[in-house]
């Protein structure tokens, strides 16, 4: 059964579409999202982890993910078309249950209206987010993430931290986003640098 997780993700990345990944927060969900990102060769990647401190700020999530200050599902689809530029696009939202409600409604509505766009939209949540009900769902069983290959050799947390660093976030911003200590973030980055054979953020590649 565990082999079905990578197979389903591979198929989704190849064809486009939507998937809601449900289960308890932690390495399993993050590993599944990370695997999909790694498999999306040639896709533009838009990835975020919702920030609990911004949950009460309308459209904070849309601004972080798409640089939008507002808008409905139709506006999100227009923005995805713009960002995709005619090529494939992958959007991954971790901890979607911690998004502000305005962003969540707009993103969920866009997911339902993708049509034939070359877009993959992935949402990870506990399974209790009403706005995402009805979307195709992959419910993780304990340990499911451990069966998902990671070609970089990074741990799940190292991959999370490195991805955010590659996107330009400072150590302090990464620590806030992932609810980690700043020294913990620094340690994860140092180990990731060694595994990836790089010495600076500018050369990060997952």
C-alpha positions, 0 to 999 in steps of 0.5 A, spaced: 500 500 500 505 504 501 508 504 494 501 507 492 503 514 495 509 515 490 505 512 484 499 517 485 503 523 486 507 521 480 501 521 476 498 527 479 505 531 477 504 528 470 497 530 468 496 536 473 490 536 478 488 537 485 490 533 491 489 534 499 494 530 503 491 529 510 494 526 517 497 529 523 502 534 522 509 532 522 514 529 517 509 524 513 505 530 510 512 534 509 515 528 506 509 527 501 509 534 499 517 534 498 517 528 494 512 531 489 516 537 489 522 533 487 518 530 482 516 536 478 522 537 474 520 543 469 515 546 473 515 552 477 514 551 484 510 555 489 510 552 496 509 555 503 508 553 510 502 557 513 504 561 519 499 561 525 501 568 527 498 570 521 491 566 521 487 572 523 490 577 517 485 576 511 489 574 505 496 573 509 496 566 505 495 569 498 500 574 499 505 570 502 504 564 496 502 569 490 504 576 492 496 577 492 493 582 497 486 580 495 481 576 491 477 570 489 478 564 486 477 567 479 483 572 481 487 566 483 486 562 477 488 568 473 494 569 477 496 562 476 496 563 469 500 569 469 505 565 474 505 559 470 507 563 463 504 557 459 508 552 463 507 547 468 506 549 475 506 546 482 503 549 488 504 546 495 500 548 501 503 545 508 499 546 514 493 549 510 488 548 516 492 554 519 491 559 513 487 565 514 480 563 512 480 568 506 486 565 503 483 558 504 477 559 501 480 563 494 485 557 494 480 552 495 475 555 490 481 555 485 483 548 486 476 546 484 476 550 477 483 548 475 480 545 469 485 543 464 490 547 466 497 545 467 497 546 474 498 541 480 495 544 487 497 540 493 494 541 500 496 538 507 492 539 513 489 534 519 483 533 515 478 537 519 478 543 514 471 544 511 473 549 505 477 543 503 472 538 503 470 534 497 477 535 494 481 528 492 484 526 498 490 522 500 489 520 507 496 518 510 497 512 515 502 512 520 509 511 517 507 513 510 512 518 509 518 514 510 516 510 504 517 516 500 524 517 496 528 523 497 533 523 492 537 529 496 538 525 502 536 530 506 531 529 512 524 532 512 526 537 516 532 539 513 529 539 506 523 544 509 529 549 512 533 548 505 527 550 501 525 556 505 532 558 505 532 557 497 526 562 497 530 567 500 527 567 507 532 569 513 534 564 519 529 568 523 524 568 518 524 560 517 524 559 525 518 563 526 515 559 520 516 552 522 516 554 530 523 552 531 529 555 534 534 559 530 540 555 532 536 549 530 535 552 523 542 554 523 544 546 525 539 544 519 542 548 514 549 546 516 547 539 515 544 540 509 549 544 506 554 538 507 550 533 504 548 537 498 556 539 497 554 547 497 557 553 501 552 558 501 544 559 500 545 562 493 548 555 491 542 551 494 539 546 490 534 541 492 
